Amino acid sequence: MTSRDRIRTTLSRHQPDRVPMCEICYWPETTARWHQEGLPEDQTPEQYFGLDHIALSGPDCSLMLPVEVLEEHDEWKLERDRDGSTHKVWKTNYAPPSEVDHLIKTRADWNQHQDRLAPGDNRIGAGLPDFYRTAAANGQFATFDPAEPLWWALRAVGMERALIAMAEDPTWIEEMVEAQTELSLALIRQLIAGGVTPDAMWYFSDLCYRNGMFFSPRFYRDHVMRYHQRLADFCHEHDMFLILHCCGDVRRLIPHLIDAGFDCIQPLEARCGDDVRELKPLYGDRISLFGNINMDVLARGDEDEIRHEVVSKVETAKAGGGYIYHSDHSVPPTVSFAAYSLAVELAREHGQYA
């Protein structure tokens, strides 16, 4: 099977030849460390370990404002992005940027700038259709990655301000969600009309944190779920899957994602309480599980602990299909090359289907 066949079969919750093995992100410092520990200088970790490649790309779903550097120092810079949000961006550390200021602070600000979300040819680069054609020719699973509507609203308004607005003016946040949903649909229709259909639409968002959802299930069902359902319906009508990346403790969110029509949830952060050994019996027949290999365990480097982590999770989650091997977020430089190599070896051995 090609990587594309293997992943599509898994997301359909059928058994491929083996569990797909993927990794979306290695920290730059991780790769640098591994080059000192045995990883050949001319190979990426994905190449060396022979992992299944996922070709990720997508459109520009921003307000399309100019990027401006407002202040710069040796270790960080203050930058205004294409949505008019200002962040402190670290130059020397691989770390999330810090929120500083936002263009959209009120409903009036949104009303003033919402027309900037109009679709257009300039949102899809000229090379994007060829990117997907090349991925298909190489047997790679390819995804279309717009801005997840609710996460975009949270980031455009600012987390604290947006969460307050969810309680005080929820229809405003819903309007922003609807606008981004319409933009996603317009852009994927544009791509398909040009003769290219990706394998999946993949939304990257962080709707949860270590203690659960950022908002109530009721808010999701009343103001967000219908838009996710529209996206899921479109994907399924065009033989595409709908995948959600969501950090944090997603256990309360998963049943609602299933009702919305999502096909897969990733990366299932172990340190936040997510565990495929518990999730598979509960939801494995309705949503595919992607990830959950605890990088904290690999960082400790104990071989017996790594063996238990990988074998118990892969053996449980692979049953009947519907599981993709992946870290529980990304691979940090605290993980040695030897520890990661052992984990991949165990996953390959125990991820086979008879």
C-alpha positions in Angstrom: 0.0 0.0 0.0 1.1 3.6 -0.6 1.0 6.0 2.3 -2.1 7.6 0.7 -3.9 4.2 0.5 -2.8 3.3 4.1 -4.0 6.5 5.6 -7.3 6.6 3.7 -8.1 3.1 4.7 -7.3 3.9 8.3 -9.5 7.0 8.3 -12.3 4.9 6.9 -11.8 2.8 10.0 -10.8 -0.3 8.1 -7.6 -2.3 8.4 -4.7 -1.5 6.1 -1.5 -3.6 5.8 -0.1 -1.9 8.9 -0.7 1.1 11.2 0.3 4.3 9.4 3.3 5.9 11.1 3.5 9.7 10.8 5.1 12.7 12.4 4.1 16.2 11.6 6.7 18.2 13.6 10.2 17.7 14.9 11.6 20.7 16.8 14.6 22.2 15.0 16.7 21.5 18.1 15.6 17.9 18.0 16.9 17.3 14.5 20.2 19.1 15.4 20.6 16.9 18.4 19.9 13.7 16.5 22.5 14.6 13.8 25.0 14.3 16.7 23.6 11.0 17.9 23.4 9.0 14.6 20.9 10.6 12.3 22.6 11.0 8.9 23.2 14.7 8.1 21.6 14.3 4.6 18.3 12.8 5.9 15.3 14.1 7.8 13.9 12.0 10.6 10.9 11.1 8.4 13.2 9.9 5.6 15.4 7.9 7.9 12.6 6.1 9.7 10.6 5.6 6.5 7.4 7.2 7.9 4.3 7.8 6.0 4.4 11.3 4.5 1.5 13.7 4.7 1.6 16.6 2.3 0.2 19.6 4.2 -0.6 22.9 2.5 -3.4 25.4 2.3 -4.8 28.8 1.5 -4.4 32.2 3.1 -7.5 32.7 5.3 -6.3 35.9 7.0 -7.5 39.5 6.6 -4.6 39.9 4.3 -3.1 42.9 6.0 0.7 43.6 5.5 3.0 41.9 8.0 5.0 44.6 10.0 7.9 44.2 12.4 7.3 46.9 15.0 10.3 46.2 17.2 13.2 43.9 17.0 15.9 42.6 19.4 18.5 39.8 19.5 16.1 37.2 21.0 12.7 38.4 20.0 10.7 40.7 17.8 7.3 42.4 18.0 5.4 41.6 14.8 1.9 42.5 13.5 0.5 39.6 11.4 -1.9 39.5 8.4 -4.9 39.6 10.8 -3.6 42.8 12.5 -2.7 40.9 15.6 0.6 41.8 17.3 2.7 39.1 18.9 6.1 38.8 20.6 7.8 36.2 18.5 10.9 34.4 19.8 13.9 34.3 17.4 16.2 32.0 19.4 13.7 29.6 21.0 11.1 27.3 19.4 8.2 28.5 21.4 4.7 29.9 20.8 4.4 33.6 20.3 2.9 35.8 23.1 -0.3 37.8 22.4 0.3 41.6 22.7 -2.5 43.4 20.9 -5.3 42.9 18.3 -6.9 44.9 15.6 -10.4 43.3 16.2 -11.4 44.1 19.8 -15.1 44.7 19.4 -18.1 43.8 17.2 -17.7 47.3 15.6 -14.1 46.4 14.7 -15.3 43.1 13.2 -18.0 44.9 11.2 -15.4 47.3 9.8 -13.0 44.6 8.7 -15.0 41.5 7.9 -15.2 42.2 4.2 -11.5 41.5 4.0 -12.3 37.8 4.3 -13.8 37.7 0.8 -12.5 34.8 -1.3 -10.2 35.4 -4.2 -7.6 33.8 -6.5 -4.9 35.5 -4.4 -5.7 33.3 -1.5 -4.6 30.1 -3.3 -1.1 30.3 -4.6 -0.5 29.4 -8.2 1.6 26.4 -7.2 -1.0 24.8 -4.9 -2.8 22.6 -7.5 0.5 21.2 -8.7 1.5 20.6 -5.1 -1.5 18.2 -4.7 -1.0 16.6 -8.1 2.6 15.8 -7.2 1.6 14.4 -3.8 -1.0 12.1 -5.5 1.6 11.0 -8.1 4.0 10.1 -5.2 1.4 8.1 -3.3 1.2 10.7 -0.5 -1.8 11.6 1.5 -2.5 15.4 0.9 -4.5 17.8 3.0 -6.0 21.2 2.5 -5.5 23.3 5.7 -7.6 26.5 6.0 -8.1 28.4 9.2 -10.3 26.5 11.7 -13.2 29.0 12.1 -13.5 29.1 15.9 -9.7 29.1 16.5 -9.3 31.9 14.0 -11.9 34.0 15.9 -10.2 33.3 19.3 -6.8 34.4 17.9 -8.1 37.3 15.9 -9.9 38.8 19.0 -7.5 37.6 21.6 -8.1 34.6 23.9 -9.3 36.4 27.0 -11.4 38.9 25.1 -13.0 36.3 22.9 -13.8 33.9 25.8 -15.6 36.8 27.5 -17.5 37.6 24.3 -18.6 34.0 24.0 -20.6 34.6 27.2 -21.7 38.2 26.7 -22.2 38.3 22.9 -22.0 34.8 21.5 -23.6 35.7 18.2 -20.7 38.0 17.4 -18.2 35.1 17.7 -20.6 32.9 15.7 -20.6 35.5 12.9 -16.8 35.2 12.7 -17.1 31.4 12.7 -19.6 31.6 9.9 -17.4 33.9 7.8 -14.4 31.6 8.1 -16.6 28.6 7.2 -17.8 30.3 4.1 -14.3 31.2 3.2 -13.1 27.6 3.6 -15.9 26.3 1.4 -15.4 28.9 -1.3 -11.7 28.1 -1.5 -12.0 24.3 -1.6 -14.7 24.6 -4.2 -12.3 26.8 -6.2 -9.6 24.2 -5.9 -11.9 21.3 -6.9 -13.2 23.3 -9.8 -9.6 23.5 -11.1 -9.5 19.7 -11.2 -7.8 18.9 -7.9 -9.3 17.3 -4.8 -7.1 16.8 -1.7 -7.6 13.7 0.5 -8.7 15.7 3.5 -9.4 19.1 5.0 -7.3 19.4 8.1 -8.0 22.1 10.7 -5.3 23.0 13.2 -6.8 24.5 16.4 -6.4 24.5 20.1 -10.0 24.5 21.4 -8.9 22.7 24.6 -6.2 23.1 27.3 -4.8 20.8 29.9 -8.0 20.8 32.0 -10.6 20.5 29.2 -12.5 22.7 26.8 -12.0 26.4 26.7 -15.8 26.9 26.5 -18.9 24.9 27.4 -20.2 22.0 25.2 -23.4 24.0 25.0 -21.6 26.9 23.3 -20.1 24.5 20.8 -23.4 22.9 20.0 -25.4 26.2 19.8 -22.9 28.4 18.0 -20.2 26.3 16.2 -21.3 22.7 15.5 -23.6 23.5 12.6 -20.6 25.1 10.7 -18.4 22.1 11.4 -21.3 19.9 10.1 -21.4 21.9 6.9 -17.7 21.4 6.4 -18.0 17.7 7.2 -20.9 17.2 4.8 -19.0 19.0 2.0 -15.9 16.8 2.6 -17.8 13.6 2.6 -19.7 14.6 -0.6 -16.3 14.9 -2.3 -14.6 11.8 -0.9 -12.5 13.8 1.5 -12.0 13.4 5.2 -12.3 16.0 7.9 -9.5 16.0 10.5 -9.1 18.2 13.6 -5.8 19.0 15.4 -6.7 20.0 18.9 -4.3 20.3 21.8 -5.3 19.8 25.4 -7.7 17.4 27.1 -10.2 16.6 24.3 -12.2 14.0 26.2 -15.3 16.1 26.6 -15.1 17.5 23.1 -14.8 14.2 21.2 -18.5 13.2 21.4 -19.5 16.6 19.9 -16.9 16.2 17.2 -18.4 12.9 16.3 -21.8 14.5 16.1 -20.4 17.2 13.9 -19.0 14.6 11.5 -15.2 14.8 12.1 -13.4 11.7 10.9 -10.3 12.0 13.0 -8.9 13.7 16.1 -5.1 14.5 16.5 -2.7 14.6 18.4 -4.3 13.4 21.7 -1.9 14.9 24.3 -1.0 12.3 26.9 0.1 14.8 29.5 -3.4 16.3 29.4 -5.1 13.0 30.2 -5.9 11.7 26.7 -5.2 8.0 26.4 -6.1 5.9 23.3 -6.4 2.8 25.5 -9.4 4.5 27.1 -10.7 6.3 24.0 -10.6 3.4 21.6 -13.3 1.3 23.3 -15.5 4.4 23.8 -15.2 6.1 20.4 -13.0 4.0 18.1 -15.9 2.8 15.9 -17.0 6.4 15.2 -13.8 8.5 14.9 -10.2 7.7 14.1 -7.5 8.3 16.7 -4.2 9.9 15.6 -1.2 10.2 18.0 -1.0 9.9 21.8 2.6 8.5 22.1 3.8 10.3 25.2 7.0 12.2 24.5 7.5 12.7 28.2 7.9 8.9 28.5 10.4 8.8 25.6 12.3 11.7 27.1 12.9 9.7 30.3 14.6 7.1 28.1 13.7 4.0 30.1 13.4 1.1 27.6 10.8 -0.8 29.6 8.7 2.3 30.0 8.9 3.1 26.3 8.0 -0.5 25.4 4.9 -0.4 27.6 3.9 3.1 26.2 4.2 2.1 22.6 3.1 -1.5 22.6 0.1 -1.2 24.9 -1.3 1.8 23.0 -0.6 0.5 19.5 -2.0 -2.9 20.2 -5.2 -1.4 21.7 -5.8 1.4 19.2 -5.1 -0.5 16.0 -7.9 -3.0 16.5 -10.2 -2.9 13.5 -8.3 0.0 12.0 -8.7 3.7 12.8 -5.4 4.5 14.4 -2.4 6.5 13.1 0.9 6.3 15.1 2.2 9.8 16.0 3.6 11.6 19.0 1.2 13.2 21.4 2.0 16.6 19.9 5.5 17.1 18.4 9.0 15.7 19.1 11.1 18.0 21.5 14.8 17.9 21.9 14.5 16.2 25.3 13.9 12.9 23.3 17.1 11.1 22.3 17.6 9.5 18.9 18.0 6.1 20.6 14.7 6.5 22.5 12.8 7.6 19.4 14.4 4.8 17.3 13.2 2.2 19.8 9.6 3.6 19.8 9.5 3.5 16.0 10.9 -0.1 15.9 8.2 -1.2 18.4 5.4 0.6 16.6 6.4 -1.0 13.3 6.6 -4.5 14.9 3.3 -4.2 16.7 1.4 -2.2 14.1 1.2 -5.0 11.6 -2.1 -6.5 10.7 -2.3 -10.3 10.2 
